[in-house]
Amino acid sequence: MTLWQGTIIILGMFAVTFGVRFVLFARADKVVMPTFIEKALKFVPVAVLTAIITPMILMPTQQIDISLSNPWLLGALAAFVVGIWRQQQLLTILVGVLVFFVAKYGFSL
């Protein structure tokens, strides 16, 4: 592929991506969403994050591992407990990461 072909491909991808998004955003103020869809869309980030993280926590070696030797599970459980107890996002993240690293590297020495 030459420099000219690469440039044309990148510009084409830009035009398609920008065009689709521009059309959707330009018409967004004229579209009225039903109330139940707006309520349902509030749960999308939580659902997507759960779908990404759950396999990583429960299957770190491509097989289900629900044991105390799974550092991913220990970190997630610690983060869950602190999140429910304190309801502070930064503290929840810090505790989960700390427990994960201690379980993964501290006990394997």
N, C-alpha and C positions, 0 to 999 in steps of 0.2 A: 504494500500500500504506500502510495506516495504521500508527501506532505499535503498536496492539493486535495487528494481524495479524503484524507483524514479530516481536513478542515471542512470539506463539504458535508461529510457524515456528521460531524459535531454540530455544525450549523443547522442541519436538517433535524437532528434530535432536539436541539434547542427550540426550533420553530414548532415542532409537533407538541413538545411538552408545554411551552408557553401558550400556544394556541388553545389547547384543551383547557388549561387552567384559566386563561383569560375569559373564554366563553362562559365557563361555569361561574366565575366570580362576577362577571358583568351582569349575568342574569340573576344572581343570588338575591338581590333586593326585591325582585318581582315574584319570587317563589315564596309561598306561605306553607310552612310545614305544619302538619297536624300536631296537636299537643302530645299525643302518645308517642309519636316518632321523636320529638324533641326530648321527651323524658327518657326514651330508650337510648338515644345517642349519648347521654351522659354516662352510660355504663360501658361504652366501647373501649376507652383507654384501660379500664380495670380488666376487662375481659381479654384484651389483646396481651397485656402484660402477664396475666395469669397463664395464658396459653403459651407464652414464650418461656416463662420461668419454671412452670411445673415439671416439664420433662427433664430439665436440667437438674432440678432438685431431687427428683425421685429416681432418675435413671442416669447417673453420672458416668457409668460404664456400659451403657446401652442395655442394661438389664435392671430390673427394679431392685433397688437397694434401700430397704426401710430398716436401717440398723443404726446403732450408735457410732459405727465406724464411718458413716457417711458425713463428711464435713459440710456438704451442701445442705443436707437435711438439718443438721444441728444449727447452722447459721440461720436457716429459714425459721426454725422453731423459736430460736432466741429472738429474732426480729419480730415474729408474730406476737410473742408474749409481751415484749416491751412495747410494741405498737398498740396492743389492746390496753395495756396497763397505763402507759404514760401519754399516748397519743401525740407524740412529738416526732415528726418525720426524720429530722437529722439524728436524733438520739437512736431511733429505730435502725437507721442505716448503719450508724457507727457500731452499735452493738452486734448487729448481724454480721458485718464484715469482720469485726474483731473476733467473734466466736468462730467464724469460718476459718480465719487464718490460724488461730490457736489450735483448732481441731485438725487442720490439715498439716501445719508445719510444726506446731509445738509438741504434739503427741507422737510425731513420726521420728523424732530424733533418737 
